[in-house]
Amino acid sequence: MNSENSALYVVATPIGNLGDMSQRAVEILQQVALIAAEDTRHSARLLRHFAVTTPCVALHEHNEREQSSRLLQRLANGESVALIADAGTPLLSDPGFHLVQQARLQGIRVIPVPGPSAVVAALSVSGLPTDCFKFIGFLPAKSAARRQRLAALVAEPCTLAFYESPHRILESLADMGEVLGRDRDAVLARELTKTFETVQGGSLDELHAFVSRDANQQKGEMVLLVAGAPAVEAALNPEVERILGVLLEELPVKQAAALAARITGVKKNQLYQQALVMKN
């Protein structure tokens, strides 16, 4: 590409099925001067498959700022660069933000080459509301920090979208059930577009049981979608909140909500959601 057409291309690549690679993406990767890849060894297989011989350099979380400076210099000199992740659309829980931000600040054209995205693919088949969703990405690895992050999302009305690693999926489902409510609807989308693709729905409790029973469901790339908080009904009477608060001091959330419902006549589901907010 000549200097007047130089740009940073943010190129989406397949999340599994190579048939999802767009012709435009292949052409861009063949034409640019350089490809910045999250893992050059991983991307080499993809590039060989599509006969892309463009030189490749690594850009990952440990070298992003240093490597970005070199790439920005080449862009400033009139060369074009493509940014790819290991799979899917770059920057969604992948490196590249610093490079894209600095390129835009320096007046360099940044051009999207759209394509596969695991979170969008999962949402499209989940059956959960998609008019409003919040992408969280990966939760903290430690349970205490993970629960703290989830507690801040208890009242979020939009569908919640998470990425999760296989060795933490059971712990995360358990923490989600404890913090967001075991009956909250959720969908596990695993190994999307690959041979052993799974899209399984149910409550958080049911999903935890499903994954626990089958070790194969504890492998591969995972997107976990959780329904947003139910619509808030009319605010609780202060006396009802007081009773609920007293019960929460002595009982687990589910039992406190059930007993408060018997005492006050308020719907158990409304009290349960309010109890989750109060507890967290």
Buried (B, 14 or more C-beta within 10 A) or exposed (E): BEEEEBBBBBBBBBBBEEEBBBEEBBEBBBBBBBBBBBBBEEBEEBBEEBEBEBEBBBBBEEEBEEBBEBBBEBBEEEBBBBBBBBBBBBBBBBBBEBBBEBBEEEEBEBEEBEBBBBBBBBBEBBEBBBEEBBBBEEBBEEBEEBBBBBBEBBBBEBBBBBBBBBEBBBBBBBBBBBBBBBBBBBBBBBBBBBEEBBBBBBBBBBBBEBBBEEEEBBBBBBBBBBBBBBEEEEEBEEEBBEBBBEBBEEBEBBEBBBBBBEEBEBEBBBBBBBBBEBBB
